[in-house]
Amino acid sequence: MFLRFFEALRGAGVPVSLREHLAFLEALDADLAGRQLEGLHALARACLVKDERFFDRFDRVFGEVFQGVESLADALEDAEIPAEWLAKRLEKLLTPDERAAIEAMGGLDKLMETLRQRLAEQKGRHEGGSKWIGTGGTSPFGAYGYNPEGIRIGQDEGRNSKAVKVWDKREFRDLDDGAEIGTRAIKVALRRLRRFARTGAPDELDLDGTIEGTARQGWLDVRMRPERRNGVKVVLLLDVGGSMDWHVRVCEELFSAARTEFRRLEHFYFHNCVYESVWRENRRRRTEATPTFDLLRGFPADCRLVIVGDASMSPYELVSVGGSVEHMNAEPGQVWIRRLVEHFPKVAWINPLPESQWNWTESVAIVRRLVANRMYPLTLEGLEQAMRALAR
């Protein structure tokens, strides 16, 4: 399994050396990871990842390789399960045909393999109800049920996207700016927004200047000039988490292309709607957030503002005080969007949803009005339209 983990990391582009892998195995032999999967994750990341840019790729590979291992460890390694309990448990889990097959096959290994499969398939308790905080019912408080005006508490997956407020502690990950571009056409589309200027260190010979300087000085006067680069300044705001999880791949491709094409690019993250703060790193968003007013004061109006998000949220998040899904915001989200649009005359909202679905959600229509219809689909044609509009 650990050899497959090493190969999967290399295949995902994480620069892991054989020496680092051997050091990881030595640490495992020394029992430095403990008996929990969290300890194994921490030890592997400390030994195998040298640059935090690769943390997300590491996490994805770790999840794929060790999927289900936590349940197996809890069931088979950490707990001492009496044989009598196993027999009674299997009587409840197995059908008569399966029990007959197990008896015919025999052996504890087959028994334990079947138990592991059952434990992996079991997702947890589901109880209905319409009043108490619980799971699977119509109560306005709880998880895994349905209530269009409820408050969802502690739900990790299977969201019905119908709650008004979601009091979950969410953890998002930074977009990977090194993602492989599926097509170079994204970069070509971004090149519509260009304003060349000579910036950076000198790197090419200024022949005319050298001749003129040499003739004037009487000795060889070599003069260099900087390379012409795209001088456009771009502020990129990226929506992460929630429904944006479905668009991570294409957003990473866009982010990677933008980092290549725009030398003067500053990026920040937000969730659903921009409020009083944004952040540069998702894992530090609760401790190192940037006030949105500082963003407005720190970047001049000649910057191009590009916002990437599906604009799919409860309308309360845009029009109401306290409508945010994560905190009690003092001002509605639409107030902050207006401030951004007023400060940055050149703005484009890039929406990864197909344009045919924009009328399905009320919040998309509200955001389109707020940005004066400067919303474009995250397609090659949409990106070209957006870049042309920003270049005017």
Residue pairs with C-beta under 8 A, 6 or more apart in sequence:
1 65
1 66
2 21
2 24
2 25
2 28
4 65
5 44
5 61
5 62
5 65
5 66
6 16
6 21
8 61
8 64
8 65
9 16
9 48
9 57
9 58
9 61
10 16
12 57
12 58
12 60
12 61
13 54
13 57
13 178
13 180
14 48
14 49
14 54
14 57
14 58
14 61
15 50
15 51
15 54
16 48
16 49
20 47
20 48
21 48
23 47
24 43
24 44
24 47
24 48
27 33
27 43
27 47
28 40
28 43
32 39
32 43
33 39
33 40
33 42
33 43
33 44
34 40
35 73
35 77
35 78
36 73
37 66
37 69
37 70
37 73
40 66
41 62
44 58
44 62
45 55
45 58
45 62
48 58
49 55
49 58
53 176
53 177
53 178
55 173
56 173
56 174
56 176
57 176
59 173
68 120
71 116
71 119
71 120
72 116
72 119
72 120
75 81
75 115
75 116
75 119
76 112
76 116
86 111
86 115
89 115
90 99
90 102
90 111
90 114
90 115
91 99
93 115
93 118
94 102
94 114
98 114
102 110
102 111
102 114
124 135
125 135
126 135
126 136
126 144
127 134
127 135
127 136
127 137
128 134
128 136
128 137
128 138
128 145
129 136
129 137
129 138
129 139
130 137
130 138
130 139
131 139
132 139
132 141
132 142
133 139
133 141
133 142
133 153
134 142
134 145
135 142
135 143
135 144
135 145
136 144
136 145
137 145
138 145
138 146
138 147
139 145
139 147
139 150
140 147
140 149
140 150
140 151
141 150
141 151
141 153
142 150
142 152
142 153
143 152
143 153
143 154
143 155
144 155
144 158
146 160
146 162
147 162
147 163
148 162
148 163
149 163
149 164
150 162
150 163
150 164
151 163
151 164
151 165
151 166
151 167
152 159
152 163
152 165
152 166
152 167
152 168
153 167
153 168
154 168
155 168
161 243
164 314
164 316
165 325
166 325
166 326
168 326
170 241
170 242
170 271
170 326
171 282
171 283
172 240
172 241
172 269
172 271
172 282
172 285
173 240
173 282
173 283
174 269
174 281
174 282
174 283
175 238
175 240
175 248
175 251
175 252
175 255
176 252
176 255
176 256
177 252
177 255
177 256
177 259
178 256
179 249
179 252
179 253
179 255
179 256
180 253
180 256
181 187
181 253
181 256
181 257
182 253
185 380
186 253
186 254
186 257
186 380
186 383
187 257
187 260
187 261
189 380
189 383
189 384
189 387
190 257
190 258
190 261
190 262
190 383
190 387
191 261
191 387
192 383
192 384
192 387
192 388
192 391
193 230
193 232
193 234
193 262
193 304
193 387
193 390
193 391
194 230
194 232
194 391
195 230
195 231
195 232
195 391
196 228
196 229
196 230
196 231
197 228
197 229
197 230
197 231
198 225
198 226
198 227
198 228
198 229
199 226
199 227
199 229
199 231
199 263
200 226
200 227
200 229
201 226
202 224
202 225
202 226
203 224
203 226
203 227
204 224
204 225
204 226
204 227
205 222
205 223
205 224
205 225
206 223
206 224
206 225
209 223
209 225
210 220
210 221
210 222
210 223
213 221
213 223
214 220
214 221
229 263
230 261
230 262
230 263
230 264
231 263
231 264
232 262
232 264
232 304
233 264
233 299
233 300
233 302
233 303
233 304
234 258
234 262
234 264
234 265
234 266
234 303
234 304
234 305
234 306
235 266
235 267
235 268
235 295
235 299
235 303
235 304
235 305
235 306
235 344
236 255
236 258
236 265
236 266
236 267
236 268
236 306
236 308
237 267
237 268
237 269
237 270
237 274
237 278
237 305
237 306
237 307
237 308
237 309
238 251
238 255
238 267
238 268
238 269
238 270
238 308
238 309
239 269
239 270
239 271
239 272
239 307
239 308
239 309
239 310
240 269
240 270
240 271
240 282
241 271
241 272
242 271
242 272
242 313
242 325
243 310
243 312
244 251
244 309
244 310
244 352
247 310
247 352
247 378
250 352
250 378
251 308
251 352
251 378
254 308
254 350
254 378
254 383
255 267
258 265
258 267
258 306
259 265
266 299
267 280
268 278
268 279
268 280
268 290
268 295
269 278
269 279
269 280
269 281
269 282
269 285
270 278
270 279
270 309
271 325
271 326
272 309
272 313
272 317
272 324
272 325
272 333
273 313
273 317
273 318
273 324
273 333
273 336
273 337
274 292
274 307
274 333
274 336
274 337
274 340
275 292
275 324
275 327
275 329
275 331
275 333
275 336
276 291
276 292
276 293
276 329
276 330
276 331
276 336
277 289
277 290
277 291
277 292
278 289
278 290
278 292
278 295
279 285
279 288
279 289
279 290
280 288
280 290
281 288
292 336
292 339
292 340
296 339
296 340
296 343
299 344
301 343
301 344
301 345
302 346
303 344
303 346
304 344
304 346
304 347
304 348
304 390
305 340
305 344
305 346
305 347
305 348
306 347
306 348
306 350
306 386
306 390
307 340
307 347
307 348
307 349
307 350
307 371
308 349
308 350
308 352
308 378
309 349
309 350
309 351
310 351
310 352
310 353
310 364
311 349
311 351
311 353
311 361
311 363
311 364
311 366
311 367
311 368
311 375
312 353
312 361
312 363
312 364
313 325
313 363
314 323
314 325
314 363
315 362
315 363
315 366
316 323
317 323
317 324
317 325
317 333
317 363
318 332
318 333
318 334
318 337
318 363
318 366
318 367
318 370
319 332
319 333
319 334
319 366
320 332
321 329
321 330
321 331
321 332
322 328
322 329
323 329
323 332
323 333
324 333
334 366
334 370
337 367
337 370
337 371
338 370
340 347
341 347
341 370
341 371
341 372
346 389
346 390
346 392
347 371
347 374
347 390
348 371
348 374
348 375
348 376
348 386
348 387
348 389
348 390
349 367
349 368
349 371
349 374
349 375
349 376
350 375
350 376
350 377
350 378
350 382
350 383
350 386
351 358
351 364
351 375
351 376
351 377
351 378
352 377
352 378
353 364
353 377
354 377
355 377
355 382
358 364
358 365
358 368
358 375
359 365
364 375
367 375
368 375
374 386
374 389
376 382
376 383
376 385
376 386
376 389
